[in-house]
Amino acid sequence: MTFVEGFIWLVSHRAVVVGWIVAIILAALSSSAHALLTHHDRLPDFAAVPTIASMRDGAWADPATWDVQRVPTASDVVRVTHQVRYASPSGQVAVVGCRHGCRLTFAADVSTRLTVGTLVIHHGGTLEMIVSDPKVTAELIIADQPLDTTNDPQQWGTGLLAAGAVKIAGAARSGWHHVASEPRAGETVLTLREPPTAWQPGDVLYVPDTRAVTPGSLKPGAQTTTPQWERPVIARVEGAQVHLTAPLRFDHLGGYDATTGVLDSCCLPAVANLTRNVVIRSANPAGTRGHVAFLDRATVDVRHARFQHLGRTTAFVLNSTLLDVHGNVHRIGTNQIGRYAVHAHHLIGPTGLPAETPQFTFEGLVVEGFKRWGLVLHNSHHGLVRDAVAVDGNGAGFTTEDGSETENVFERCYAAQMIGSGEPPYGLRPSDPGSDFGH
């Protein structure tokens, strides 16, 4: 076919050609519509085919809020595009997709709990869990459910994923304080250096194991020693004195000068408060754990919340899903990178902020019982992490993933009970040479 003949064919078949072009465009749009696209990643649209969708602003528990005139149930895939207030003491759904225009707000005046497999805050959507009354609780529980590696080969699901706005704030309280004297076994009072802020009866504390473990302190052949960290409960607080509901089981001594044997007052233990009234946790720590990822241009302000038993990526060798350039799966990963407890993942933050304002804020939070890392900043810059607590982890409590992250401030943070990387008998180290312990 000559150029002229080709041109004549195109003109005579222009309707067919236009149809092809439209089909290609629609296919591309459809593909994009069924994915959450960021500047770095492509996530499945977990609520692409909803079984129930909001049709007006209203209460979650009001059937009139929903297009099918009923309240969402455990098997539902929920799409929200309106302002919806969640005030239920218990509820469960499979998926929530909070789309553009969505404002999903947890009640501040009554205690709430929502169990969900995957909660996605899309661009233009907002999640609010702001509860200032310490007697009121808000819980978001990530359900224990199998990962769908067919539709989600990179295993983003089963967690909280946010590219929109997330505002989480529990009742404010100080995260941790140094003691003024060494806590001793049998004592029922911890004397702090200053009065704690808003510590309440019933709060769970963390008192670290402060011993310097040496080979001579262990039984012959032992690689570890019996842990002596404790989690006492507050009975009452009187100024700087914190009364406990039960006596301490162990001594928690300070640091002594190796030459003089004199206690160094600057090296006394610090006690952390683990209780928060806003909690995000996995339903089953021994099952499929949830994870939290903040992405792209998300507005992230998280204060005084507790993240419990989250994170699936372990401290052993990574084994991530392998895709080719066309997105075809070559291998399903068994230890997928990036599914950490609390993860700022290529988080740019909103535009237009003053230069001195952090792009994202994590303040007063607790990260507890995590697999690899607690709070992770990955290619995320100019953020603030302040007065945060991380305990019971298998790697680092706080870390930057690439090491090239800039202008982040980690201020007055507390990390304890991390498995170290020293050879036995100083810590637990897996035999796998690619392990990633003790950063």
N, C-alpha and C positions, 0 to 999 in steps of 0.2 A: 504494500500500500504506500503510495507516494504521500508527501506532505499535504498536497492539495486534496487528495482523496480522503486522507485522515481528517482534515478540517471539515470537509463536506459531511463525513460520517458523524462527527461530533455535533455539527449544527443540526443535522436531521434527527439525531438521537439525543438532543439536549435534555429532554425530559428524563430519559433513562440515566444520563450522566448526573443530572441534578439529584435524582433519587439516590444514586450511589453515594454522592457526597453527603446528603442529608443523613443517610443510614450510618455512614462512618461517624459523623458528628454526634448523632444520637447514641451510638454505641459507646463513644468515648465519654459522653456526658453520663450515660447510665453507669458506666464503670466507675467514674469518679463519684457519682451519687451514692454508690454502695461502698464507699471507703471514706475513712477520715484521713485527709491529706495534711501533712505538715511540711515544713521546709526541708525535713530530713527523712521522714518516714511515711509509710502508707499502712494504715491500720484498717482492719475490716470494719464495716458498719454493722455493729452487732444488733442494731435495731432497724435494719433495712426493711424487714418484713414484720411490722408490729402486729400484735393481736389485739392491742387496745391503744388508743391515742387520746390525748387531751383535746377537748373541743372548746374549752373556755377557761378563764381563770376560776380557781376555786379550791376546795379542800380535796385532798387525796381520797378521803373516806366518803366523799359525796358522789353517788353514781352519776349525777348530772354533770360532773366535770368531764366525763369520759364519753367517747363516741358510741360505745356499746351499752351505755346506761347501767353500768355495774362497776364495782370496785375491783382493781387489779388483784389477781390471785397468783399463787406460787409459780404456775407454769407460764405466766404472761410475759411477752416481750412488749415493753411499754415505751411509747414515744411521747415526749412532753414538749410542747411548743408554747405553753402558756405559763402563767404564774400559779404554781401549785404548792399548797402548804401541807406538809406531812406532820400529822399530830397523833399517830397511832402508837400504842404501846408495843405492838408487834405487827409485823407484816413481812411478806416474802414475795419476791418476783424473780423471774429468770434474768431479765435484762432491763435496764433503764437507759434510754437514749435521750439525753437532755439537749434538744436542738436549739437552733437560733431562735431567740425569743423566750426560751424556757428560763424560769426562775424557780428552782426546786428548793424550798425553804423548810428546814426542820423547826418545829415549834420551840419557842423559848420558855414557855410557861408550863408545859407538861413534859414528862419524860417520854422519850420515843425510842423505837428500835426498828430498823429496816434491814432485812437480810436480802442480799441481791447477789446474783452470780457475777454480772459485769455492769458497772455503772460508768457511762461515757458522758462527759460534759463536752459537747462539741463547741466549735467556735461560735460565739454569740450566745452560748448558754451559761447559766450561773447555778452553782451549788452554794447554799448558805447553811452552815451549822453554827449558829451563834447563840450560846447559852451562858449567860453571865451568872445565873443563880447556881451556886454549888450544889444545891439540893435537887436540881433538875438535871437529868442526864439525856444525852443523845448518843445513840450507838448506830454505826453503820457496820454490818457484819458481811464479810465476803463469804459466800456459800462454798461448802466443800463439794466441788463438782469436777468431773473429768474435763481435761482440756480437749477442745475440738481442733485437732491438728489438721483436719481436712480443710476446713474453712478458715482456720487461723493457725497456719503452720509455724509462725513465729511466736505463738503462744502469748499474745498480748492480753487475751481475755482472762476472766476470773480475777477481777481487780477493779480499782478506781482509776480511770484514765481521763485526764482533763486537759483540753486545749482551750477551754473557755475561762470563766472566772470561778475561783474557789475561795470562799471566805469562811474559815473555820476558826472559832474562838470559844474556848471554854472559860470557866471562871479563873481569873488571874490569880496566880500564887507564885512565890519564889521557888525555883527549881531545886536548889541545893545550898547547903551551908557547911562550913567547917565547924567541928566541935571545939569547945574551949578546953576540954580535958578528955583523956583517953577513956572511951567506953569499956567497961569491964563486965565480964560474965556475972550474971546475977543482978545487975543494976536494972532499974526500971525508969530511970530518968536520963535523957540525953541533954547535956548543957551545950548550947550552941554559942558561937561568938557573938551573934546578934539575934534578935527576935525574928523568926520567920514570918513571911507575909502570907496570911490567909491559910495557914495549915490548919486542918480541921480534925476533930475526933473521927476515927475510922479510916483516916488516910493511911496508906501503906508506904512505909519508908524503905530505903535501901541502905544498909550499912555494909561497907566492903570488907573483904578479907584483906587485911593489911600486912600479913606476915611476909617476911623475906624467906622464901622457900629455898633451901640449900640441900645439896646431896646428903649432908649429915642429918637433916631433919626428917628424912624419909625412911621408911622401913626398907630393909634390904630387898632389892629387886623391884621396888615400887617405882612407877613412872609418874605418879601423881600423888597428891595428898588430899585428904578429906576437905572439901571446901568449907570455909567458915564465914561466907557472906550470909547476911540475915535480912529478913523482911519483917521487921516489927510493925505493929499497928499503934497509931496514936490514940491514947485515952483522953488527953487534954493537953492544952498548951498554956503555959503561964510565963509570959515574957519570952526569955530565951531558953526556958526549960520545957522540954518536950517529954511528957509522961507517957509511958508505954503500957499497953494492956497486959504484957507478960514480960518477965525478966529476959535479958539478953542471954544467949547460950554460950557466947564466946567472948574472949578479949579482942578488942580492935585497937591495937597499940599504934603509937606514932613512930616517927623515925628517930633513931638515936645516933649520936656521934660515935663513929667506930673507934675513936681514940679515947675519948673521955667517958663514954657510956652515958652521957647526959642527953635527956630528951630535947630535941629541937622543936621549939614551939611552932615553927612554921610548917612542920611536917605532921600535923595532926590529921586524922581522917576527915573526910567530908561525907555528909549524909544527904541523900537525895530523896525527894518526894515523888513517888511513882503514880499517884492518884490524879486523874483528870476526869472531869464530868462529861467531856466529849471524847468518844472512843471510836477508832476504826480498827477492826481486828478480823482475823481469820476465824471462821466457824470451827475449824478443826486443825490445830497446829500440826497434827500428825498426818493429815490428809493432803488435799490439794490446797496449798496456801494461796492467799490473795497477795497482790502487790499494789503499790500506788505509784503512778507516773504522772508528772506534770510536764506538759509538752508545749513547744512552739511559742505562741504569743499569749499563753495563759496568764491571767492575773492571779497570783498566788499569795495569799496572806493567811498563814496558819499559825495560830497562837494557842498555847495551853491545851493541846490535845494529846491523846495517848494512842500510839500505833503499836498494836500488839500482835506478835506471832505472824508477821507478814514477811514476804520475800521468799521466792522459790529458787533463785540462783544460789547455788551452794559455793563453798570455798574451795571445792575441788576443781580439777581441770574443766574448762569450759567446753561444751559441746553444743554449738548453736545450730539451728536449722540453716541449711545451705541452699540458697536460691541462685539460679543463673540470671543473666542480664534481662531475661524476659519474664522473670518471676516464677519460673517453673521450679518445683521442689526437687532437689537432688538428695537431700537427707533431712530427716526430722531430728532436731536436737534433743538431747537428753539432759542437758544442763544449759539452758538458754541464757545468753548474756542479757543483762539489763532488767531482769525481773526482781528488783530489789525491794526492800521494805518501803522506803520513801525515796523517790528518785526524781530529781530535777534533770530531765533528759532533753538536751538541746533546748533548754528553756530560755527564750529570749526575753519574755515578759512584754508588757504593754508598751505602746509607743507614747511619746509626749510627756514622760515623767521628768521632773526636774533632775538635774545632774546629781544632786546629793541624795536623791531618793532611791532606795534599793529596788532592783528590778523584781525581786521576790523576797519574801520574809518568812522565816521559820523561827518562832520565838516561844520559849517555855514549853516546847513539846517533849514528850517521852517516846522513845523508840525502844521496844523491849522484845527480846526473844526472836532475833532475826538470824537468817541463815549465813549471809556473806558480809554485807555491809548494812549499816543502819540508815543513816541519812547520806545520800550520794548526790554530789553535784557533777554532772557530766556535760562538758562543753556548755556550761551555764555560768554567766559572769555577773559581777556587780550585785551579788545577793547578800542577805544578812541572815546569819544563824546565831541566835543569842539565847543564853540561859537554857540550853537544851540538855537533855539527859538521854544517854544510851547505855543500856545494860543488857547482859546475857546475849552476846553475839559470837559468831564464829569467824570474825575478821576484824573490821574496823567499825567503830561507832560512827565516826564522821570521816568522810573522805571526798577527794576530788578524783574522778575516774581517769581522765587523760593526763592530768598533771599540768596542762596548759591553761587551765581555768584562771581567770584574772579578777582582781578587785573584789573578791568575796571576803566577807568578814565573818570569822568564827570567834565569837566573844563569850567568854565565861561558860564554856560547855563542859560537861561531865561525862566521862566514859569509864565503865568498869565491867569486870567479868568478861573479858574477851579472851578467847583461846589464843595463846601466843605461838610464835614460830620457832622458839628455841628448841634445841635437841633435848630429849628426855635426860634427866627428870624434871626439867624446868617448865615443861608445858606439853600439851597434846599436839602432835604433828602427824598428819596422815602420811602414809608411806608414798603416796602418789607424788612424783617429783614436780608436778605442775600445780600443786596446791597453792592457795592464795590466802594464807592465814596471817593474822597479826599485824596488819598495817597500822 
